[in-house]
Amino acid sequence: MGCRKCLCETTLSLGLAALVLWLLYRTFTPSISIETFEVPALNKTSNGTSNVIDPTITFHLRLKNENWNEGVFYDAVNVTLYYYHANISNFLPIGNISIPAFYQGIHGKKAHRVESFLSYGVPWDIAKKEVSNGGTTMFRVGVDTRIRFKYLIIFCIPVKGKRHTMGLGVNVTVNDQGIKSVKKGLRLSAD
């Protein structure tokens, strides 16, 4: 009777320890969101009657590490921007930018990247017509990168894990003020 009780307690303790270790060391991919998105060419209040179009597009990318014990190494983060219109069968690529590689610390650490680039091939006349009279037009932001996790193991020895590919995207609607129509951040999800 005593041996059986000891065996049950040991099994329960080992199972509980395994559960705690799994909860502590499981990894989550970082969450990435678009906090701001600005297209000055579509801002009808600042453009007025000007025929000059500013092809610059600016966005604020927020990357958050939600892991408790793992830091994240990002390879170069490649951001591609697309324009969508019903007459175009697919999203039309209009620009890209590469954010240099960086490291992000453990739980709750956030990285912010504000980037601007010149777009090309945007049918501005169509886009302006869509946002006139309170309408919206749609862009898509695609993010591709490879990440590695930095684990701390016995005696706080750091170890880098293998690389994981991340391909994420989100559709962004822009209003007649040239900004995204949604106030809160837009979280990117797997393509």
Secondary structure, 3 states (H helix, E strand, C coil): CHHHHHHHHHHHHHHHHHHHHHHHHCCCCCEEEEEEEEEEEEEHHHHCCCCCCCCEEEEEEEEECCCCCEEEEECCEEEEEEEECCCCCCCEEEEEEEECCEEECCCCCEEEEEEEEECCCCCHHHHHHHHHHHCCEEEEEEEEEEEEEEEEEHHHEEEECCCEEEEEEEEEEECCEEEECCCCCEECEEC
